Structures are given as structure tokens and as C-alpha cells.
Amino acid sequence: MRRDLRQTYRNLLDREHRPRFNYRKPVRFALVYPSTYYLGMSSLGVQVIYDTLNHRDDTACERAFIPEAPILHELRRSGTSLFSFETQTRLNEFDLVGFSVSFESDYVNIPLALEIAKIPPLAVDRDQTHPLIIAGGINIAYNPEPITDFIDVFVVGEAENSIQHLMDRFVEWKASKASKADLLHTLASEPGIYVPQFYQVRYKSDGTIENIHSKSPASEKVTAAAISNLDNAETCTKIFTPETEFSNAHLIEIVRGCGRQCRFCVADYARRWPRHRSVENTLQLAEQASGITNRIGLVGASISDHPQIDEIATGLVNRGFRISCASLRAETVRAPLLDALAESEQGTITIAPEVATDNLQKVVNKAIPRERLYHVFEEALKRNILNLRLYFLIGVPYETLRDVEAIVDMATEMRSILLPHAKRCGRMARISYTISPMVPKPHTPFQWVAMEDSKTISRKLAFLKTEIGRLGGMKVSSASARLAYQEAVFARGDRRLGPVILDLSRGTAWKQAFKNHGLDPDFYALRPRLIDERHPWSHLDLNVMPEFLRLEHNKHQKGFMTSSCDTVVCKKCGAC
């Protein structure tokens, strides 16, 4: 089996177009994406950290992934150790093992990867002979607590600079031959670095947190790292591979953060202020793809909000590139961007209205006039951009049946736009709806609200799939209500979930794993939180004042209460 996996890796390596690095350096770093190669190589963050570390004179970084299920099962059965992608070195032979974490669903794969790599999954069981285990990523920025049992050091926030500081301290420590305790003591005082063993959590009898106490040299709050100028960060594709979601496309991040303040969006509040890559720097990064691909994918929280998006799009097309974009805001899409997409033969645009009624737009703080959405769609059709992808949320606070039905009404109106175009051109456009349950996330104004229960969400999803599916020319997909519930448990969880996650990684069923440790997952996902409750993530500072989040939380309630909806009593007393 090791031979089969080694050959698989060699085949994938042969198909990659990537820089050639020297993997024989004093410090060896295994960068693990706790899922498959396909998903890991779709992560721009993985590629950027890999490239950043390998450009250091003292550090050689290699990748590692969780194999597909059949190979993974055989690895576990045979006792074969997990090894690196580039040189097939066992992970327990590296100096550092770093996890890049993008999704709560991958938490279970962290102790799984460590056990297969013959590294004790629990930090308390590791000694000087074991690699330093670190983790970073967007999830780590807003709440790493459920996986603190497994990780020695977290990189909190944007890692471009803080990973350099961490490596500088590590190289100094390795040369000094000091103890690992000395290294952790040094790292605990570094900005953007969180060493969980220096924080003690105490719980009340009702299971909520009483306090989080920091020990010297750690500060009371861990401030998330952030870069001020996006031009100073080469966040673009570094490894081209056909075995990924963005096959042979050169991705460039042109927007980081967002100032829209949509109340459900952790990406907005975790990276609150927007930073934009300059036109000149974007065009320079695009040239890195010359001779490899002419496809440029523009990445960011809201691409069309970039103040110079038209110049970027036009400039790229004029240089012979074909562009595609991540999600657009209907209010800021203009003709030059659509022209550039059409000239690039880009057949799809993506917009996320999230909700379909004025009432819920006030609740989530994302107001997109329906007429503007229809206008953008009509303009896209005129340019033979025939596919529109729309994203919606369900389970939003104060959502009623009328709000859910309004998504169907919108789909009906959108279809009425499609038909005249089809008669004129003989080609039927297609609209894809992706419906996702809303998961209340830390560090957002919705961190205090309860998630809607899975049965109610499942009924809404079934209703939408049935009603929109009847219209024809529409495709509806959705996230699983069950998986969204599990995401909420981990997103809002605390340190007590560590033993649960360890059990899950060893094959224990979901309910049994919680029962084993006397915990109720509903406590984390379905419980509304008191406004003055201490959160598990309260000691993480994401550069957003708690008072501001409370103000926004109160606004979403007041905004709804002053609307004309007649079903407030149902939500407040459960009468229906």
C-alpha cells in the first residue's frame, strides 16, 4: 500500500507545474492539509505558505494530505505511516508539522493524521523527540478551541508575516538545543501566536465559561495578525495542477477583507477592513502564468467591490488573458467587467443574494435590490453569459415561511427573464441555486443566536428543491442539514470537544462520542447565548471591538421588530 500511494504521489508530481525547491535544508516542515490532494491544492493559502517557507534559506517545506478513503483504510489497517508528498518522508521525521485548516469538518482528520504518522495526537503525550505541531487558517483565527488538545502552537490571523516570526524563533531554538518548554515560552509572547497551554479555562456548573486565565508570558488577549498592504503579499497560484477544482487557472487574490458587515459572515469580521491589490501589482502577478496558462481567476470576498475592478479586468483581457471571478455584488457590477468576462468566454457569473425579502435583508445587513439583480442577469444574457449561480441562506434569525417562499418567487421571476432570451437566441440559459443552512459563527453579530434545528432546515431544503425544480431550467443543490449542524457544534465549541474529536477520528459514532464524555452537541449549536456570556473564543482579538458586535446584534433585532412582519410572536414564544 505504501508503494501504491508513493506511485500515486509520483504521478501527481509529474503533472504539476511548480517551482523546484531544495528539500535538504536544516529545518524540515511538513505542511498538512487535513483532506485530499484535490481539495488541498484548491486552497490558495496552502500554496502561499508552501512557497513562503521554501523561499527561506533555512527551511524546506513539503506537503502532506489525507489519502482517499480506500487507501486511508489500508494505511490504518497495515500500520503504514503517513508520509510527505515530495520525498515520501514519514511525518514523524520532520521538525515541524503544520496543519492548514479551512473547514470544521476537517477537525477529525487532525488527530487521525497524527496517529497514522506515529505521532501522539495529544500534545501532553509528546516530548522533545516529536515534531512541533502547529496550525493556522481561517478557522483558527476565529475559534481554535475544539482542537487545542492536539496542537502545540496556533498561528492566528493572516500568516504571511507571523509564520516568518515563528520560524525565526524556531531556528534560534533549534541551534540553542534548549527544551521544547523554552520554545513554547518564547513563542507565547510573539504577536499573532497562540500557545494554548498558557491559557486556563474554568467552567460554571451550567457548562458555560466562567473565565479564561492567561499565564506569563502570554498576554490576556491574542491579537490576530494582519497585513496592511495586499501588494506586499504574493497571494496567487504557485503550483499548477490539473487535479484540482481550479484546473490550470492562475488565481490572484485582489481583495482581502470586506467592509460590508454582513452579520452572518465571519470572513468579514475576521478580516474586517478591505484591502485591495493595485492594478499594476495584479498585472505583474498575472505575468507569472505566462507560458503556463492564460486563465486568470480573480479571488476575494467581493470582487466587484474593488474600486478598480474594471481597469483590472480590461487590462488582463487586453494582455491576452481570459478571466473568471469569484462572487460578485450585483450593485457594483458594471459593463466593463461583464464585457471582459464575455470576451474571456466566461459562461458563468456568481452572485450571493443570501435572502429574498426586505425583512431578512435588514436582519443580515445585506440589501441587494431585486431589480438590480435582474438587471445584471439581463446584461449578462445579452453578452451570452448563460449561466447564473446564486447562493442563498436558510435558517436566518426571524425567518418565516414567507421568506422561504420568496426564494421560489425570485426563481419564478428569473425564469421569466430566461424565456424571452431563449426564444430570441435559441439557447436556454441556466440558473443554479445553492442553498446553505446558516451557521452562526464566532466574532460575528450572530454569535449569540441559536442555529435552527436540522429537521426544520431539512423541511425547508426539501420544499425549495421541489418547488424550484418544477420550474425547469433551474438546478438546486444544498448543503446537508446534518453536516451544517456538526459544523455549528465545532465552530462554537470549547476545549471539552477535544476528547470527542479524538473518539470520532477513531471511528466512534457521533452521538456515542458525545455520550462518552457527558456532552450534548445541542449545547453548542442550538442554544442561544446570553449577551454577557463569556465565549470560548473571548481571548482572541480579531481587531473588532466586542461592543461593536453587540451593537450590530442589537440592530438586527431592532431592525426586524420595526418591520411589518406579523410572525414575531411565533419566534419569541413558539406559539406556532
N, C-alpha and C positions, 0 to 999 in steps of 0.2 A: 504493500500500500504506500509506503514511503516512496518507493520507486515510481509508482503511478503518479503521485502528487508532484514529485520532482519533475517528471516529464511534462505534466500539465503546466507547471510554472515555466519551464523552459520554452514551451510552445507559446505561452503568453508573452514572455520576454522577447521572443523573436519577432512578435507582431507589434511591439511597442516602438515608438519613436521618442527617444528620451536622451537627456544628457548622459555622457559617460563619466561616472564618478569613480574615485579611488575609494574602495571599501576597506583598505588596510591603513587605518589611522588609529591613534592611541585610544580614542573613546568610541565605543560602538553603541549605536542607538537603534532599537527595533521600534518602528512606528507601526502600531497595530490599529487597523480599522476593524471593529468587532462585528463584522459581517462579511459578505462575499466580496471577491475581487471586483465584480461588476458594479456593486454599489459603492465600494470604497474608491474606485477610480472615477466615479461620478462626483466625488467630493473635491471641490477646489481647495478646501482647507488642507486636506491630506497632501495634495500635490505641492502646495506652497510651503508647508512645514518641511516636507521631504527635501525640497530644493534648498530651503534656507539652511537647514542643518548640514547638508552636504557641501555647501559653499564655505563652511568653516574649515580652517586648516587642521583642526584637531578632532573632528567628529565625522564618522562615517554612519550614515543613516540608511537602513534597509526597511523594506515594507513587510508586513505580515497581514494575513486575512484569515477569516474563519472559512474553511472549505465548505463546499456544498454538502448537503445532508448525507448522501451515501458515503462519501469519503470521510466526513467527520465521524460518522458512526464507526467506520472501520478503524480510524485512528484511536478512538476511545477503546474499542474492543481489543485492539492489538497492543495498546500501551505505547504506541509510537509518539514521539514528542513533536509538538508544533515547531515549525522552522520557518526561517525567513524566505522571502520571495527571491531576492537577488542571488544569494550564495548558499541557500539551504542550510544555514547555520541554526542550530537549536536556540530557541529564545532564551533559555536559561544561561546561555554563554555570553549574552550581551551585558553591557554595563548599565544600560537603562532600557526599560520597556515603557513606551508611551502610548496611551490609548487616545485616539481621536473620536470623540463621542458626539454623534449628531442626533440620535433618537433614543427615547426612553426604552423602546423595545429591545435595544442592544445591550441594556444593562446586564441581562442574564449572561450574555456572551463574554463578559469581562472575567468573572471567576472561572467560567468554562475554559477560556483561552489560557488562563494561568495554570489551571490544573493539567491541561493537556501538555503545556510547556514544562511540566515538572517543577513549577514554582508554587509554593504555598499560596493559596488565594487570599488568606487573611494576613494583613500587614503585621499583626502581632506575632505571627509564626515565622516571619522572615528575619534573617540575620545578615551579618556583614557579607556573607558569601553570595547572597541573592542580588539580582538587579534592583536598582531603584525603580519603583513603579509610579509613573506619573499619568495624568490625564488632563485633557483640555477639550474645548469645543463649546458650542452654544449652550448645550445642556449644563455644562459645568459652570458656565457664567451665572446661570440663574438658580440652580439648586443641585449641588453635587452630593448632598447629604445621604441619599439612599445607598451610595457606593463608597462611602468613606472607609468601610471595613477593609476594602481591597486596595486602596490607593495610598501611597506614601505622601505624594505632593500633587496638588492641583494647580494648573495654570488657569487663572480666572480672567476672562475677558479676551481681548484681541491679542494674539500670542506673538505677533511679529517681533516685538521688542523684548517681551518678558521671557520668551524661550531662550533668547540670547543671554540674558542675565542669569537665568537658571544654569545654562551650560557653562558660563564663565565660572560660577561658584563651584560647579561640579568638577571642572577640570582642576581648579585650585585644590579642592578637597582630595581628589584622587592623588595628586602629587604630594600632598601633605601626609598621606597614609593615616589620617585621623579616623575616628569611629564614625559610623553612619549617624549616630545620635548627634555628633558635632555638625555633620552636614545638614541635618534637618533643622537644627538650632539656627544655623546660618540662613537657610532658605526661608525660615518663618518670618524673617524681618524684611524680605525682599518685596517690593511693590508688585501687586498682581499675582502673588504666590500664596497659596493656602495650604498649610500643613495641618491636617485635621487633628492630629494627636495633641496639639497645643490648645484645643478648644474642648471644654467640658459642657455637656448638655444635661440639664436636670428637668425632669418632667413632673407635672402635677398629677394628682390622683385621678383626674378625668382624662389623662393621656395627652393633654396639651403641654406645651413647653413652658416651664417656669422661668428659666434663664439660660443663657449661653455665656459661659465664662471663659475668657481668654487667659492664657498663661504666658509669662515672659519667655521669649522676646516678641511673641505675636501681638499684634495690635488688636484693639477691640473690634475693629471693622476691617475686612479685607476689601480693598478698593480694586475694582476691575480695571485691568489695563486697557488703554485705547490709544490709537494713533490719531494724530490731528490732521495729517495731510495724506490723502489717499495716493497721491503721486509718489510718495515715498515707499509704497508697498506694491511689489510686483505681483498682485493677485490675478494671475492669469494661468492658463494651462501650461504645465511644464512637461507632461507626459501624454503623448497622443497614442490612443489605443482604440481599435475597432470594437473591443469587448466592453463597452460602457454605454450608458444612456445617451451621452453626448458624443457619439462616434465621430471621430475625425474633425471635431469642431474645436476651434480655439476660443476658449471662454475668457472674457475680460470683465472683472468687476469694476463697474463705473460709478456705482452708488453704494455707499455703506451707511447704514442707519436710516432713519426716517423721522420726519417732523410732523407726520400726520396725526399721531397719537390715537390710533385706533385702539380701543380699550381692551381688545382681546389679544393683541399682538405682542408677544414677548420680544420679538426681534426689534420692534420699535423702541421699547423701553430699555432693553438691554444695551442697545446702541442708539441712544435716543437722538442725538443731533445728526443730521445728514451731512455726509462729506462726499464731494463729487470729484471724480477724476477729470483732469483737464483734457480738452480736445487734443492738444499736442501729445500728451503722455499716452492717451488712448491709441492714437495713430501709431506711436512708436511701439507700443506693446503688440499691436496688430502685426507689425512687420516681423515679429518673431515667428509667425506662422508661415511666412513666405517660403515656398518650396515644399511645404508640408500639406497645407490645406488653404483654401480661400474662404472657408466658412468661419465667420466670427459670431460668437454668441455673447450678447451683452447681458451682464448679470447684475442684479441689485434688487433692493426692496421694492422700488418703484421706478423703473427705467425712464418712463416718460416724464417724471418729475425732474429729471436732470435739466438744469437751465439751458444747457447747450446740446440737448439730445439731437436736435435737427442737424446741427453742424457735424456732430459725431457720425450720425447715420449717413449723411450725404458725403462726408469726407471719406468714409470707408468704402462706400459704393463707387465713388469716383476713382479710388485706387484699385478697383477690380475685385473687392471683397464682396461676398454675399453675407448678409446679416440676418440674425434672428434675435428676438428679445424675450426676456423673462416677462413677468406680468406687467401690464400697462394700467395706468389710471385713465379712465375714459375722459376725464375733464381736461387732461393735459396732452392728449394725443392730437397732433396736428398733421396737416397734409404732407409736409416734407418727410416725416417719419414713415407714414404709410406709403409714400412714393418709393422710398428707399427699400422698404420691405417688399413691395411689389416687384421692383426691379431685381431684387435678390431671389425672386420666385419663392418667397416665403409664403406658404399656403395657410398658415395658422397665426392668429393673434390670441392672446390670453388676457382676460380681464377678470377681476375678482370683485363683483358687487357685494358679496357676502350675505346681504339680506335684500328683501324685495319690497319692504314697506317703509314709509316715512318714520313710523314709530320706532322700528328697530334700528333704522339709521341713526336716530338720536341716541339710542341705547349704546350702540357700538361706536358711535362717533365717526361714522364713515358714510357721508352723504354723497351719493352719486345720482344725479338726476337721471331718471329713466330715459328721458328724451335724448340726453347726451349719449347714453349707451347705444340707443338705436341709431343715432346719427353716425357714430363711429362704425357700427356694423354696416350700415348702408354705404359709407365711404370705402370700407374695406371690400365690399362686394363689387363696387364699381371698378376696383383695381384687381379683380379676380383673386382676391384673398378669400377663399371659400370656406374656411374652417374657423369657427369661433369657439374658444374654450372658456367656459365660465365656471367660477368657483363660488360656492355658497356654503354658509354655516347653518346648522340647525342646533337647537338646544340653547339658543341665546337667552339670557335672562329676560323675563317678561314675554317670551314668545307665545303666541296663541295660534290656534288652528288657522285663523285668517292670515297670519303671517306666513305660514307654510303654504297655504293655498295660493298666496300671491306669487310664489315661485312658479307655480303652474301657469298662472295668468301671464306672467312675463314670458314663459316659454311659448304660450299661445300667440302672444303678440310678436315675438321674434319670428315665429313660423310665418306669420302674415307678411313679414318683410322678405322672407326667403322665396315665397311662391312667385311674386311678380318677376324677380330676378331669374328664376329658373325658366319661366315662360319665355323671357327675352333671349336668354343665352343657351337654353337647352342643357344647362348644368345645374344640378341641385347642390346648394351649399349644405353644410352640416354643422350643427351646434352640439358640443359636448358639455354636459353638466357634471361637475364633480361636487358631490355633497359630503361635507365633513362634519361630524359632531364637534361642537365647541368644547375644547378642554380648557378650563380656567388655569392660567399659568402664573407662576410666581412673578413678582415685580411688575404686575400689571394691575390696573384698577379692578379687574375681575378676580384677583387672587382671593378675595373674600367670599365669592359666590360658590354655590354648590353646582356640581355638574348634574345635568339631567340624567335620570336613570336609564339604563340600557334598554329596557323594554319599551319605554316611551320613544326613545330615539329610533329603535328598530321599526316601530309602527310608522313613524314619520318617513323613514327611509323607504319603506315598502310602499307607502302612499305615493311618494314622489316618483319612484321608479315606475309604478303602474300608470299614473296619470300622465306623466311626461312621455312615457313610452308609447302611449296611444296616439300621440300627435304625428308621429312619423318624421323622419329626417332628424331625429334627436337621439343622442346617446347619453345614458345616465350611468354614472359609476359612483361608488361611495366607499368611504372607509367603514370598517367594521365597528359596530357599536360596542362589541365586547373588547376589541383591541383599544378603542378610544378610552374606554373605562380603565383598562390597565395602564394606559399612558397617563391618565389623570392621577392614578394612585402613586406612580413613580414620580411624576412631575411635582406633586405636592407632598411627597413623603419626607420622612426624617430618618435618622440613623438606625432606628429599630428595624428598618426594612432589610438591612444587610443580611441577617441570617435567612430571611425569606428568599432573597435573591439567590443566595448560595444553594438553598434547597431546590429552587426552580432550575438552577443550572445543572443539577444532578438528576433531573427528571421527575421531581415531585410535582404533583398536580397543583394547580393554582390555589384552590380552596384549602387543600391539605397543608400546603406550605404556610399559609397564614394561621391555620389552626394549630400547627406545630408550635408556634411562637406566641399564641394568645393574642393575635392582632386581627382586626376587622378592616378589610380594604375599604369598606364604605366610609370609615372614619376619615380617610384621606380624600376620597373622591366625591362623596355625596353630602358631606357635611358643610353647611355654611359657616364661615369663620367670623368670630366677633371682631369688630373693627379695632379693638385694642389687644387682640391676641398676638402673642409672640409666635412668629413663623419660624420654621426650621431654617429658613434662609435669611433671617433677620440680620445676621452678622456679615452679609455680603453687600457691599456698596457698589451699585451699578450706575452711580452718578445721577441717580434720580431720587429726589427727596421723598421720604415716606409721606410727608404732608401733602405733596403734590398728588401722589397716588390716592390718598384718602379723599382729596378734593374731587378728583376725577371719578372715584367710586360714588361719591355723593351726587355728582352731576348726572350720572347715568340713571340713578334712582329718581331724582327730581325731574329730569327731562321726560321720563316716562309718566310720572304721576301727573304732570301738567298736560299730557296728551288727552285725546278724546276717547281712548280705548275704554271699553266698558267691562273688561275682564280682570281688572286689578285685584278684585276681591278673590278671584279663583287662585291666583298665585299666593296671595297673602294668607288665606285661611284654608285653602284646599277644599273649598266647598264643591268644586266640580270633580 
